[in-house]
Amino acid sequence: MNFKGSSPKSENITEVEHLVAGEQRARLKGHKGGVFWLTGLSASGKSTLAMSIERELTKLGFHVYVLDGDNVRRGLNADLGFAPEDRTENIRRIGEVAALMADAGLIVITAFISPYREDRDRARKASADKFHELYVAADIETCKKRDPKGLYKKAFAGEIKEFTGIDAPYEAPENPELKLNTGQDDIETCVSQAVDYVKASVALDKS
């Protein structure tokens, strides 16, 4: 698939190496950086989970920041719509930004539907071993009942086109690092599971 920004438009680019090693950044912060990519249907609970995880980790002294779908589309990705190619570019940009933030030593929590496996795989490639896919699992019926923004109602009325799970596909993760079952478990349980996983993933080596 071709997408915007697939390769640099100039050949006159030379990567500049940082003089601060990743290990040094980790020691300063007390933990490693990482990208924890929450994916799931609209109304599955991604944003609620992400913000709660951020709050709990911050209380524990971690350096963490959430990149949320609606927030990012107000600025960085304000020029993108919801056609397949725009969705791909949306995730490509976020994947690159999240990778830079993780390289700086931050814990990055992302909350994006990110419906296509290929796009999530590209985000994983950008962050390499710092990337963790967290599947926020709730079936379409549960999400329709929640519908906090009224989006499913509009989609079924034909007022929103290309809506994920209705007239646009959602490709669920096949092997996520962590599955958070928000269709069955309460928010507190899911937050606790996620926080424990993040803590273990970013812990400094004891050697």
N, C-alpha and C positions, 0 to 999 in steps of 0.2 A: 504494500500500500504506500502510495506517495503521500507525503504530508508536509506541511510548511516547516521549514527549518530542518529538513532531513540531513542537510550537510551545509557547511559554511559556504557563503557566497563569495568568499575571497580565499585565494590560495596563500596570501601573504600573512599567515597567522602562525605565530610561534608561542607555544605554551610556556608560561613563566612559572618556574618552580618556587613554591613557598619556602621560606627559611625557618618556618616553625613546623616541627613534625607533629603528626597526629597524636603520637604518644604524649607529647608535651601538653597539647591542648586537653587531652583526657586527664592528665594528672592535675592540671589547674582546676578543672571542673569537678573532678572526683568521679567521673564516669565517662564512658565512651559515647560517641554520637551514634545516632541511628534513625532510620526512617520506619515508622510503624504505620502502614498503609491500610486504613479502614475502608473496605469496599462492601457494598450491599445496596439493596433496593432503596428507593426513596421511602422515607418513613420507617426504615428498619432500625433507626436509632443511632446512626453514625455520628451526627453532630453532638447529640446529647452525651454519648459515650466519650467522644474526643475531648470535649470541654471538661467533663468530670475527671477523666484521666489526667488532663493537664493540671487541674486544681490539686488532685491528690499527690501527684509527683512533685509539684511545686512546694507543697507543704513539707515534703520530705527532703527538700533541698536540691532537687534536680533542676537542670536548665532545660526547659521544655517549651515548645511553641506549637500551636495548632494552625494548620492550613486547612480552611474549610471551603467547600465548594462555592457557596453563595458569596462568601466574603471575597474570594479570589476573583470571581466574575464581576465584581464591582470595580476592579482596578486592573490588575495585570492582564486578565483575560476578558475585559469588557467588550472587546471586538469580536468575540466568538459567540456563535449560536449553538444549536444542539443537533445539527446535522452530523452524520457519522464522521466526516473529515474534521469538523470543528471539535467534536468530542475527543478525537485523537490528538489534535493539537493542544487542547486544554490539558490533557493528561501529560503530554510530552513536556510542556512548559513546567507544570507542577513537579514532575519527576526530576527535572534538571534543577529547579530551585531547591527542592527538598534535599537533593544530593549535596548541593553546595552548603546548605545549612548544617547537614549532618557532618560534612567534612570540617566545618568550623567547630564541631564538638557538641552541637545541640541535639536534643531528642526532638524529633519532628513527628507530630501526630497529624496525619492527613485524613480528611473525611470527604471522600468523593465517591459517587456511584461507580465511576470508572468501569463501565459495563463490559469492556472488551478485554479478553485475556492477553491479546497481543500488546495492547497499550500498557497493561500492568506489567507485562514481562519487560517492556522497554523501560519502564520506571525502575524495575528491579536492576536492570543492566546498568542504569545510570548510577545507582548507589552500591552496586555489587554486594558484598557481604554485610553491608549495613542495612539492607532492606529486609523488612518483615511484613508479610501479607497477613492481615487480620480480617477474617470474613465475618461480617456482622449479619448473621443469618436470621431472617424472618420471611415467611412465605408471603406471597402476594395478597392473600386474603387478610392476613394480620395487618399488613401495611395499609391496605384499603380501609380497614376499620379505624386505624389511627388517623391517617391523613391529616396531620396538624395544619398543613398549609392549604388544604382543599385541592391539591393538585390532581389526585386520582379522580375526584368528582368532575373537574374540568376536562381531564383527559377522556373520560368515558362520554362526556357530552360533546366531544370533538373540538373543544376550545384550545387544547394543547396537542400538537402533533409531535411525533417522534418521542413519545413518552416511554421510558424504560419499563419493561414488564408488560406493556399493553400493546403498543404498535412499534416498539423498538426492543431489540433483544437485551437480555442480561446473561452474561456467561459467568456462572458462579465459579469461584476458585476450585481447582481440583485437589490441590495439596497446600492449603494455607498453613502458615506456621502456627496460627491459633484461630479457632472457631469460637465466636461469641454468639450464643444462641439467644438472641433477644426476643425471639418468638415464644420462648418457654421460660427463660430465667429473668429475674427482675434486674433492674439497672445496677443495683448495689453489687449483686453477684458478678455481673459482667465486668464492672469497673474493677472489682477486686482481682478477677482473673487476669485482666489486661495489665494492671499495675504490677502484679507479681511477675508476669512475663517480661515486661519492659525492664524491670529492675534486674532480673536475671540476665537479660540480653546485653545490658550496657555495663554490667559490673566489670571493674578492672581486674585484670589477672593478678592473682596473689603471688605469682612467682617473681 
